[in-house]
Amino acid sequence: MKKSKVFEVAILAVALMAILSLTPSLPAQESKESKSHDPRILAGAAKVTMLEAVVTATREAPGIVTAAELEREKGQLIYSFDILPSAQSQKITEVHIDALTGKVLSKEEEKLSRSEEEEQEEEASEEAKEAKEKKVAATTKESKEAGKAKEAKAVKEAEEEKEEAAGEEEEQNLGELVSAVKINFAQAIKTALADSPGFVLSAELEKENGKIIYSFDILPSPKAQEISEIQVDVTTGKIVAREKEKIK
């Protein structure tokens, strides 16, 4: 009986040791993955700059660049560009450029998603419609006057919700943003780099504080602890803001 227990304990000990021997590899794997997304490592590995890559991308898909990013996708280091052919376009083109060779890897068109504002307006409209339908059903049990009052109240509440939703955030209609662009993406990059030299990691066309801008994230040096954000006005081509953000 004693020998049997000793044997069981020995087996459990061996199994425990085997499990413990595997656990150190988990944090190592996590560390490896987090490092693969470190902007300093990505920038250090790239052989092509965003300025060089955008020339190829817009030759492949002419239009206005609305977003760009250096990233690793399926183990491959790429520049991803979102390009809108015109302010009236209903489709946006995504172009991937190899960050090592500068060659086009893929080009894909996708339909533009509706803006949040349009979705909120539709939602408010549906709520108003639903409220109206409920009211119509209620009129079978209530007087006409009471029904009208409830319907008016429901419609008013729906309108108030619609106005509140619209005012929550400064919505950005892509067509509106593109229409305001007077300088090309390459010019904006040059302006940003002249002010804050470094390696451009990403860029986005957006509206901030009433101005339509290209916002660039720039890594000043390979060992930098902060990323510089430079905002360039797309109408005047002038820098309107500078910020710094610590690398996490």
Phi, psi and omega in degrees: 000317180296317181298322180296318180293318179299319180297318179296316180298319180297318179296316179298320180297317179296318180296318179297317179297323179295319179294315181296328180292338181273333187297325180299336182288337182293307177299327180296320179294317179298318180297321180296318181292318180294325179292327183293343179253003178294123183302331179292322179288318179299312181296322181292331182276335183291138178255351182238140178273164178297325179298319178290319183293323183292331177298315179293317183296315182283342173286324179285323181220086182302143179152196181260127178286125179255341178198149179209146181203140171271123183209166176253122181234122182053041177082357182253135180276120185223163166255128178251123181243132170259123185233126177258120183303320179200170181296336182268353185297142177259356179233147178244144181255131176254122181244131176253128179244132177295122183283355178259322183251340182082008182271154177287127179263321181198159176217128184219136178260142174218150182290140179294136175279153180292152179289159179298326181298315179297320179295320180294321179296318180294319180297316180296321179295319180293322179296319179296319180296317180297318179297322180294318180296321178297322181294319179299319179294325182289335182294341178290338182252338184246170180288161180300318182296315180295322179297316179297319181297317180293320180297315179299320180295317181296316179296319180297316179297320179296320179295320180296319178295322179297315180295321180294317180295320181293330183268356182296320184214151179284100185289150186238101176278122186301320179299320179296318180297313182297323180298333183277346185290121179246345178242149180277167186299319181298320178297318180297321177298314181299320179296316180296317182288330177294328180276322183222086182302146179158207182244122181283122182265320182202165180206153179209140174271121184207171178248125181218130181053039177081356181249143176266125190224164162259124178255121183249134171260120185237131175269112185298323181205164183301333182250016182299147178260353181227154175251136178269132174253119180245127181252124181245125178294125185282350179268315183262339183080009181263154178283130182248345179198152176224136178217163176231144180223134181290142177282127182275000000 
